[in-house]
Amino acid sequence: MGRFSPKTLDLDGQVILVTGGTGSFGRRFIETVLKQANPRKIIVYSRDELKQSDMQLELREQFDEATYAKMRFFLGDVRDRERLTLALRGVDIVIHAAALKQVPAAEYNPSECIHTNIMGAENVVWASLANHVKQVVALSTDKACNPINLYGATKLASDKTFVAANNLSGDIGTRFAVVRYGNVVGSRGSVAPLFQRLLANGATELPITDARMTRFWITLNEGVDFVLSSLNLMRGGEIFVPKIPSMSMPDLVKAMAPDAAIKVIGIRPGEKLHEMMISADDARATVELEDRYVIEPTFVEYPRKRFGPEDGAKPAAEGFCYSSDNNDDWLSAEGLLAMLREKAG
């Protein structure tokens, strides 16, 4: 059992739709649910037909015919509200993982990022309410907290959209929540696979943008477990933040290649030295649980019980700020290598 593994996984008989389902998270999430639960149906909603075809082949090889028969693949874009509404008919749970995530690409193509990440979020909310979906969990990012780049700003707007959506559900009763976590070790776009490729090609030095830089790190399995456990915990309007370790970029290089030199190439457009998941302003609405923090909604016009002592929750300390440089949990070289082995396995 991992640190965020849900105590119970009550998804039997449920219809689940995953936007961006062919991505790293979506694939692992779907594999996990098929192995650990008995959903009635899982729908992949994404726009790339080749990725869907590849995923179908992989799942056919991995699961028996009866299990694979639960899968559905729906071509569509979260920008297309009518198509999304059609796809959500009869769906109980939505996991919203679709997003444009590359920071430099978002800086150069802001309108594209806005259309997918903000308007797409609004479309997910609208389509979920129209179809009386029970629960919606949206994936966010540490970059949404005090954003300085466009990607982070769009995800902050998305987060606000999902939190506020609970006030729109009325007697429909749909509940929306957000999960926010840091860099996923080994996922597409992560620096660790880049370093591995460079080393495999004989590189003797590895590039980092600044020697002072720190980041939060989580494995793909932990991310999936965190979403599943947050699905069990959610009451509507929360932003769930996991307690995960930090690591400096120079230490990451030393862990992966002790003999490699470090080449400092300069901070990219929109990049922070340190990432933050809870700001001091957010902290006033934050409670701490054993393995995570919960940013409670501040504007509530629907039936909702706050997390309290009976849930093991305690208010965040005055002036609390959860950032990758002031974390009290630091990842060792051995810990990072274990994360990478989990990805490889």
MARTORLO-71577 format. One record per residue (C-alpha): residue number from 1; residue in one letter; chain; x, y, z. Coordinates in steps of 0.25 Angstrom, whole numbers, plus 5000, padded with zeros to 4 digits. Example, Ala and Ser with C-alpha at 12.3 -4.5 7.8 and 13.67 -1.06 7.14 Angstrom:
BEGIN
+-----+------+------+------+------+------+
| pos | code | unit |    x |    y |    z |
+-----+------+------+------+------+------+
|   1 |    A |    A | 5049 | 4982 | 5031 |
|   2 |    S |    A | 5055 | 4996 | 5029 |
+-----+------+------+------+------+------+
This chain:
BEGIN
+-----+------+------+------+------+------+
| pos | code | unit |    x |    y |    z |
+-----+------+------+------+------+------+
|   1 |    M |    A | 5000 | 5000 | 5000 |
|   2 |    G |    A | 5005 | 5014 | 4996 |
|   3 |    R |    A | 5005 | 5026 | 5005 |
|   4 |    F |    A | 4992 | 5031 | 4998 |
|   5 |    S |    A | 4985 | 5018 | 4995 |
|   6 |    P |    A | 4970 | 5019 | 4998 |
|   7 |    K |    A | 4965 | 5011 | 5010 |
|   8 |    T |    A | 4953 | 5007 | 5001 |
|   9 |    L |    A | 4951 | 5008 | 4986 |
|  10 |    D |    A | 4936 | 5008 | 4984 |
|  11 |    L |    A | 4935 | 5009 | 4969 |
|  12 |    D |    A | 4928 | 4996 | 4966 |
|  13 |    G |    A | 4917 | 4998 | 4956 |
|  14 |    Q |    A | 4921 | 5013 | 4953 |
|  15 |    V |    A | 4923 | 5019 | 4940 |
|  16 |    I |    A | 4936 | 5027 | 4939 |
|  17 |    L |    A | 4940 | 5037 | 4929 |
|  18 |    V |    A | 4955 | 5042 | 4928 |
|  19 |    T |    A | 4958 | 5054 | 4920 |
|  20 |    G |    A | 4972 | 5054 | 4914 |
|  21 |    G |    A | 4971 | 5039 | 4917 |
|  22 |    T |    A | 4983 | 5035 | 4908 |
|  23 |    G |    A | 4993 | 5043 | 4916 |
|  24 |    S |    A | 5002 | 5038 | 4926 |
|  25 |    F |    A | 4993 | 5040 | 4937 |
|  26 |    G |    A | 4980 | 5035 | 4930 |
|  27 |    R |    A | 4987 | 5022 | 4926 |
|  28 |    R |    A | 4992 | 5019 | 4940 |
|  29 |    F |    A | 4979 | 5023 | 4946 |
|  30 |    I |    A | 4970 | 5014 | 4937 |
|  31 |    E |    A | 4980 | 5002 | 4939 |
|  32 |    T |    A | 4979 | 5004 | 4954 |
|  33 |    V |    A | 4964 | 5004 | 4954 |
|  34 |    L |    A | 4962 | 4992 | 4945 |
|  35 |    K |    A | 4972 | 4984 | 4954 |
|  36 |    Q |    A | 4966 | 4989 | 4967 |
|  37 |    A |    A | 4951 | 4991 | 4965 |
|  38 |    N |    A | 4939 | 4987 | 4956 |
|  39 |    P |    A | 4934 | 4999 | 4949 |
|  40 |    R |    A | 4923 | 4997 | 4939 |
|  41 |    K |    A | 4930 | 5005 | 4929 |
|  42 |    I |    A | 4942 | 5014 | 4927 |
|  43 |    I |    A | 4942 | 5025 | 4916 |
|  44 |    V |    A | 4955 | 5031 | 4910 |
|  45 |    Y |    A | 4951 | 5045 | 4905 |
|  46 |    S |    A | 4963 | 5051 | 4897 |
|  47 |    R |    A | 4966 | 5057 | 4883 |
|  48 |    D |    A | 4978 | 5048 | 4878 |
|  49 |    E |    A | 4973 | 5036 | 4870 |
|  50 |    L |    A | 4987 | 5030 | 4869 |
|  51 |    K |    A | 4989 | 5030 | 4884 |
|  52 |    Q |    A | 4975 | 5024 | 4886 |
|  53 |    S |    A | 4979 | 5013 | 4876 |
|  54 |    D |    A | 4992 | 5010 | 4883 |
|  55 |    M |    A | 4985 | 5010 | 4897 |
|  56 |    Q |    A | 4974 | 5000 | 4892 |
|  57 |    L |    A | 4985 | 4991 | 4888 |
|  58 |    E |    A | 4993 | 4992 | 4901 |
|  59 |    L |    A | 4980 | 4989 | 4909 |
|  60 |    R |    A | 4976 | 4977 | 4901 |
|  61 |    E |    A | 4990 | 4971 | 4904 |
|  62 |    Q |    A | 4989 | 4974 | 4918 |
|  63 |    F |    A | 4975 | 4970 | 4922 |
|  64 |    D |    A | 4965 | 4959 | 4919 |
|  65 |    E |    A | 4954 | 4961 | 4909 |
|  66 |    A |    A | 4943 | 4963 | 4920 |
|  67 |    T |    A | 4951 | 4974 | 4927 |
|  68 |    Y |    A | 4955 | 4981 | 4914 |
|  69 |    A |    A | 4940 | 4981 | 4910 |
|  70 |    K |    A | 4938 | 4991 | 4920 |
|  71 |    M |    A | 4946 | 5001 | 4912 |
|  72 |    R |    A | 4940 | 5012 | 4903 |
|  73 |    F |    A | 4948 | 5022 | 4894 |
|  74 |    F |    A | 4942 | 5035 | 4890 |
|  75 |    L |    A | 4949 | 5045 | 4881 |
|  76 |    G |    A | 4947 | 5059 | 4885 |
|  77 |    D |    A | 4953 | 5072 | 4891 |
|  78 |    V |    A | 4949 | 5078 | 4904 |
|  79 |    R |    A | 4948 | 5091 | 4896 |
|  80 |    D |    A | 4936 | 5085 | 4889 |
|  81 |    R |    A | 4924 | 5086 | 4899 |
|  82 |    E |    A | 4914 | 5079 | 4890 |
|  83 |    R |    A | 4923 | 5067 | 4888 |
|  84 |    L |    A | 4927 | 5067 | 4903 |
|  85 |    T |    A | 4912 | 5067 | 4907 |
|  86 |    L |    A | 4909 | 5056 | 4898 |
|  87 |    A |    A | 4921 | 5048 | 4904 |
|  88 |    L |    A | 4916 | 5050 | 4918 |
|  89 |    R |    A | 4903 | 5043 | 4917 |
|  90 |    G |    A | 4901 | 5033 | 4928 |
|  91 |    V |    A | 4914 | 5036 | 4934 |
|  92 |    D |    A | 4915 | 5036 | 4949 |
|  93 |    I |    A | 4930 | 5041 | 4951 |
|  94 |    V |    A | 4938 | 5050 | 4943 |
|  95 |    I |    A | 4954 | 5051 | 4945 |
|  96 |    H |    A | 4958 | 5064 | 4937 |
|  97 |    A |    A | 4973 | 5062 | 4933 |
|  98 |    A |    A | 4973 | 5069 | 4920 |
|  99 |    A |    A | 4981 | 5081 | 4919 |
| 100 |    L |    A | 4992 | 5088 | 4911 |
| 101 |    K |    A | 5004 | 5087 | 4921 |
| 102 |    Q |    A | 5017 | 5092 | 4915 |
| 103 |    V |    A | 5021 | 5105 | 4921 |
| 104 |    P |    A | 5029 | 5111 | 4909 |
| 105 |    A |    A | 5019 | 5107 | 4899 |
| 106 |    A |    A | 5008 | 5114 | 4907 |
| 107 |    E |    A | 5016 | 5126 | 4908 |
| 108 |    Y |    A | 5017 | 5126 | 4893 |
| 109 |    N |    A | 5003 | 5122 | 4890 |
| 110 |    P |    A | 4994 | 5128 | 4901 |
| 111 |    S |    A | 4981 | 5127 | 4894 |
| 112 |    E |    A | 4982 | 5112 | 4891 |
| 113 |    C |    A | 4985 | 5110 | 4906 |
| 114 |    I |    A | 4974 | 5119 | 4910 |
| 115 |    H |    A | 4964 | 5112 | 4901 |
| 116 |    T |    A | 4968 | 5098 | 4906 |
| 117 |    N |    A | 4970 | 5100 | 4921 |
| 118 |    I |    A | 4960 | 5111 | 4924 |
| 119 |    M |    A | 4949 | 5109 | 4914 |
| 120 |    G |    A | 4951 | 5094 | 4915 |
| 121 |    A |    A | 4949 | 5094 | 4930 |
| 122 |    E |    A | 4936 | 5102 | 4928 |
| 123 |    N |    A | 4931 | 5092 | 4918 |
| 124 |    V |    A | 4934 | 5081 | 4927 |
| 125 |    V |    A | 4926 | 5088 | 4938 |
| 126 |    W |    A | 4914 | 5091 | 4929 |
| 127 |    A |    A | 4914 | 5077 | 4923 |
| 128 |    S |    A | 4915 | 5070 | 4936 |
| 129 |    L |    A | 4903 | 5078 | 4942 |
| 130 |    A |    A | 4895 | 5076 | 4929 |
| 131 |    N |    A | 4897 | 5061 | 4931 |
| 132 |    H |    A | 4895 | 5060 | 4946 |
| 133 |    V |    A | 4909 | 5054 | 4948 |
| 134 |    K |    A | 4911 | 5051 | 4963 |
| 135 |    Q |    A | 4926 | 5055 | 4965 |
| 136 |    V |    A | 4937 | 5062 | 4957 |
| 137 |    V |    A | 4951 | 5063 | 4961 |
| 138 |    A |    A | 4960 | 5072 | 4953 |
| 139 |    L |    A | 4975 | 5071 | 4953 |
| 140 |    S |    A | 4983 | 5084 | 4956 |
| 141 |    T |    A | 4998 | 5087 | 4958 |
| 142 |    D |    A | 5007 | 5094 | 4968 |
| 143 |    K |    A | 5009 | 5105 | 4957 |
| 144 |    A |    A | 4994 | 5110 | 4960 |
| 145 |    C |    A | 4998 | 5115 | 4973 |
| 146 |    N |    A | 5003 | 5130 | 4972 |
| 147 |    P |    A | 5005 | 5128 | 4957 |
| 148 |    I |    A | 5016 | 5135 | 4949 |
| 149 |    N |    A | 5014 | 5128 | 4936 |
| 150 |    L |    A | 5002 | 5127 | 4927 |
| 151 |    Y |    A | 5000 | 5112 | 4929 |
| 152 |    G |    A | 4999 | 5114 | 4944 |
| 153 |    A |    A | 4990 | 5125 | 4942 |
| 154 |    T |    A | 4980 | 5117 | 4934 |
| 155 |    K |    A | 4981 | 5106 | 4944 |
| 156 |    L |    A | 4977 | 5115 | 4955 |
| 157 |    A |    A | 4965 | 5120 | 4947 |
| 158 |    S |    A | 4962 | 5106 | 4945 |
| 159 |    D |    A | 4963 | 5103 | 4960 |
| 160 |    K |    A | 4954 | 5114 | 4963 |
| 161 |    T |    A | 4944 | 5110 | 4953 |
| 162 |    F |    A | 4943 | 5096 | 4959 |
| 163 |    V |    A | 4942 | 5101 | 4973 |
| 164 |    A |    A | 4931 | 5111 | 4970 |
| 165 |    A |    A | 4923 | 5100 | 4961 |
| 166 |    N |    A | 4918 | 5094 | 4974 |
| 167 |    N |    A | 4910 | 5107 | 4976 |
| 168 |    L |    A | 4903 | 5104 | 4963 |
| 169 |    S |    A | 4899 | 5090 | 4965 |
| 170 |    G |    A | 4886 | 5092 | 4973 |
| 171 |    D |    A | 4877 | 5080 | 4973 |
| 172 |    I |    A | 4886 | 5073 | 4963 |
| 173 |    G |    A | 4896 | 5071 | 4974 |
| 174 |    T |    A | 4908 | 5069 | 4966 |
| 175 |    R |    A | 4921 | 5071 | 4974 |
| 176 |    F |    A | 4934 | 5077 | 4969 |
| 177 |    A |    A | 4948 | 5077 | 4975 |
| 178 |    V |    A | 4962 | 5079 | 4971 |
| 179 |    V |    A | 4975 | 5072 | 4974 |
| 180 |    R |    A | 4988 | 5080 | 4973 |
| 181 |    Y |    A | 5002 | 5073 | 4973 |
| 182 |    G |    A | 5016 | 5075 | 4968 |
| 183 |    N |    A | 5025 | 5069 | 4957 |
| 184 |    V |    A | 5022 | 5054 | 4954 |
| 185 |    V |    A | 5035 | 5046 | 4953 |
| 186 |    G |    A | 5036 | 5040 | 4940 |
| 187 |    S |    A | 5024 | 5046 | 4933 |
| 188 |    R |    A | 5025 | 5052 | 4919 |
| 189 |    G |    A | 5031 | 5066 | 4920 |
| 190 |    S |    A | 5038 | 5063 | 4933 |
| 191 |    V |    A | 5053 | 5066 | 4934 |
| 192 |    A |    A | 5057 | 5052 | 4939 |
| 193 |    P |    A | 5054 | 5045 | 4926 |
| 194 |    L |    A | 5061 | 5056 | 4919 |
| 195 |    F |    A | 5074 | 5053 | 4927 |
| 196 |    Q |    A | 5072 | 5038 | 4925 |
| 197 |    R |    A | 5072 | 5040 | 4910 |
| 198 |    L |    A | 5084 | 5049 | 4910 |
| 199 |    L |    A | 5092 | 5040 | 4919 |
| 200 |    A |    A | 5088 | 5028 | 4910 |
| 201 |    N |    A | 5094 | 5036 | 4898 |
| 202 |    G |    A | 5107 | 5038 | 4905 |
| 203 |    A |    A | 5105 | 5052 | 4911 |
| 204 |    T |    A | 5116 | 5056 | 4922 |
| 205 |    E |    A | 5108 | 5068 | 4927 |
| 206 |    L |    A | 5094 | 5071 | 4930 |
| 207 |    P |    A | 5086 | 5084 | 4928 |
| 208 |    I |    A | 5079 | 5091 | 4939 |
| 209 |    T |    A | 5073 | 5105 | 4938 |
| 210 |    D |    A | 5078 | 5110 | 4952 |
| 211 |    A |    A | 5086 | 5104 | 4963 |
| 212 |    R |    A | 5077 | 5109 | 4974 |
| 213 |    M |    A | 5064 | 5103 | 4968 |
| 214 |    T |    A | 5056 | 5093 | 4976 |
| 215 |    R |    A | 5043 | 5085 | 4972 |
| 216 |    F |    A | 5033 | 5076 | 4978 |
| 217 |    W |    A | 5033 | 5061 | 4974 |
| 218 |    I |    A | 5022 | 5050 | 4973 |
| 219 |    T |    A | 5022 | 5037 | 4966 |
| 220 |    L |    A | 5011 | 5034 | 4956 |
| 221 |    N |    A | 5005 | 5023 | 4965 |
| 222 |    E |    A | 5005 | 5033 | 4977 |
| 223 |    G |    A | 4998 | 5043 | 4968 |
| 224 |    V |    A | 4987 | 5033 | 4964 |
| 225 |    D |    A | 4985 | 5028 | 4978 |
| 226 |    F |    A | 4984 | 5043 | 4983 |
| 227 |    V |    A | 4973 | 5045 | 4973 |
| 228 |    L |    A | 4966 | 5032 | 4977 |
| 229 |    S |    A | 4967 | 5035 | 4992 |
| 230 |    S |    A | 4962 | 5050 | 4990 |
| 231 |    L |    A | 4950 | 5045 | 4982 |
| 232 |    N |    A | 4946 | 5037 | 4994 |
| 233 |    L |    A | 4949 | 5049 | 5004 |
| 234 |    M |    A | 4943 | 5060 | 4995 |
| 235 |    R |    A | 4931 | 5068 | 5000 |
| 236 |    G |    A | 4931 | 5079 | 4989 |
| 237 |    G |    A | 4940 | 5091 | 4987 |
| 238 |    E |    A | 4953 | 5086 | 4993 |
| 239 |    I |    A | 4967 | 5087 | 4987 |
| 240 |    F |    A | 4974 | 5075 | 4992 |
| 241 |    V |    A | 4989 | 5076 | 4993 |
| 242 |    P |    A | 4998 | 5064 | 4997 |
| 243 |    K |    A | 5010 | 5064 | 5006 |
| 244 |    I |    A | 5021 | 5061 | 4997 |
| 245 |    P |    A | 5037 | 5063 | 4997 |
| 246 |    S |    A | 5045 | 5073 | 4991 |
| 247 |    M |    A | 5058 | 5072 | 4984 |
| 248 |    S |    A | 5068 | 5083 | 4978 |
| 249 |    M |    A | 5072 | 5081 | 4963 |
| 250 |    P |    A | 5087 | 5080 | 4966 |
| 251 |    D |    A | 5084 | 5068 | 4976 |
| 252 |    L |    A | 5075 | 5062 | 4965 |
| 253 |    V |    A | 5087 | 5062 | 4956 |
| 254 |    K |    A | 5096 | 5056 | 4966 |
| 255 |    A |    A | 5086 | 5045 | 4969 |
| 256 |    M |    A | 5084 | 5041 | 4955 |
| 257 |    A |    A | 5099 | 5043 | 4950 |
| 258 |    P |    A | 5109 | 5045 | 4961 |
| 259 |    D |    A | 5120 | 5047 | 4951 |
| 260 |    A |    A | 5113 | 5057 | 4942 |
| 261 |    A |    A | 5116 | 5072 | 4941 |
| 262 |    I |    A | 5105 | 5082 | 4943 |
| 263 |    K |    A | 5103 | 5092 | 4932 |
| 264 |    V |    A | 5094 | 5104 | 4936 |
| 265 |    I |    A | 5086 | 5109 | 4924 |
| 266 |    G |    A | 5078 | 5120 | 4931 |
| 267 |    I |    A | 5063 | 5121 | 4935 |
| 268 |    R |    A | 5053 | 5119 | 4924 |
| 269 |    P |    A | 5041 | 5128 | 4921 |
| 270 |    G |    A | 5031 | 5127 | 4932 |
| 271 |    E |    A | 5039 | 5118 | 4941 |
| 272 |    K |    A | 5040 | 5119 | 4956 |
| 273 |    L |    A | 5052 | 5117 | 4965 |
| 274 |    H |    A | 5043 | 5109 | 4975 |
| 275 |    E |    A | 5029 | 5104 | 4974 |
| 276 |    M |    A | 5018 | 5107 | 4983 |
| 277 |    M |    A | 5005 | 5099 | 4986 |
| 278 |    I |    A | 4999 | 5107 | 4997 |
| 279 |    S |    A | 5001 | 5122 | 4999 |
| 280 |    A |    A | 5001 | 5129 | 5012 |
| 281 |    D |    A | 4987 | 5135 | 5008 |
| 282 |    D |    A | 4982 | 5121 | 5004 |
| 283 |    A |    A | 4987 | 5116 | 5018 |
| 284 |    R |    A | 4976 | 5123 | 5025 |
| 285 |    A |    A | 4966 | 5114 | 5019 |
| 286 |    T |    A | 4975 | 5101 | 5020 |
| 287 |    V |    A | 4974 | 5090 | 5029 |
| 288 |    E |    A | 4984 | 5079 | 5031 |
| 289 |    L |    A | 4981 | 5064 | 5031 |
| 290 |    E |    A | 4991 | 5053 | 5033 |
| 291 |    D |    A | 4996 | 5051 | 5019 |
| 292 |    R |    A | 4991 | 5064 | 5012 |
| 293 |    Y |    A | 4986 | 5078 | 5013 |
| 294 |    V |    A | 4972 | 5083 | 5009 |
| 295 |    I |    A | 4969 | 5097 | 5005 |
| 296 |    E |    A | 4954 | 5099 | 5008 |
| 297 |    P |    A | 4945 | 5107 | 5000 |
| 298 |    T |    A | 4942 | 5121 | 5005 |
| 299 |    F |    A | 4929 | 5123 | 4998 |
| 300 |    V |    A | 4919 | 5112 | 5001 |
| 301 |    E |    A | 4904 | 5112 | 4997 |
| 302 |    Y |    A | 4902 | 5097 | 4997 |
| 303 |    P |    A | 4901 | 5087 | 5008 |
| 304 |    R |    A | 4915 | 5084 | 5013 |
| 305 |    K |    A | 4922 | 5080 | 5026 |
| 306 |    R |    A | 4936 | 5086 | 5028 |
| 307 |    F |    A | 4947 | 5076 | 5032 |
| 308 |    G |    A | 4949 | 5077 | 5047 |
| 309 |    P |    A | 4956 | 5070 | 5059 |
| 310 |    E |    A | 4947 | 5058 | 5057 |
| 311 |    D |    A | 4953 | 5056 | 5043 |
| 312 |    G |    A | 4967 | 5057 | 5049 |
| 313 |    A |    A | 4968 | 5072 | 5043 |
| 314 |    K |    A | 4975 | 5083 | 5050 |
| 315 |    P |    A | 4976 | 5098 | 5044 |
| 316 |    A |    A | 4989 | 5102 | 5037 |
| 317 |    A |    A | 4998 | 5110 | 5046 |
| 318 |    E |    A | 4998 | 5125 | 5044 |
| 319 |    G |    A | 5006 | 5130 | 5033 |
| 320 |    F |    A | 5008 | 5115 | 5028 |
| 321 |    C |    A | 5013 | 5114 | 5013 |
| 322 |    Y |    A | 5016 | 5101 | 5006 |
| 323 |    S |    A | 5027 | 5103 | 4996 |
| 324 |    S |    A | 5038 | 5094 | 4991 |
| 325 |    D |    A | 5049 | 5102 | 4998 |
| 326 |    N |    A | 5043 | 5102 | 5012 |
| 327 |    N |    A | 5038 | 5088 | 5012 |
| 328 |    D |    A | 5042 | 5079 | 5024 |
| 329 |    D |    A | 5042 | 5066 | 5015 |
| 330 |    W |    A | 5054 | 5065 | 5006 |
| 331 |    L |    A | 5056 | 5054 | 4996 |
| 332 |    S |    A | 5069 | 5046 | 4997 |
| 333 |    A |    A | 5077 | 5041 | 4985 |
| 334 |    E |    A | 5072 | 5027 | 4989 |
| 335 |    G |    A | 5058 | 5032 | 4989 |
| 336 |    L |    A | 5059 | 5038 | 4975 |
| 337 |    L |    A | 5065 | 5025 | 4970 |
| 338 |    A |    A | 5054 | 5017 | 4976 |
| 339 |    M |    A | 5044 | 5026 | 4969 |
| 340 |    L |    A | 5050 | 5024 | 4956 |
| 341 |    R |    A | 5050 | 5009 | 4958 |
| 342 |    E |    A | 5036 | 5010 | 4961 |
| 343 |    K |    A | 5034 | 5017 | 4947 |
| 344 |    A |    A | 5042 | 5007 | 4940 |
| 345 |    G |    A | 5035 | 4995 | 4947 |
+-----+------+------+------+------+------+
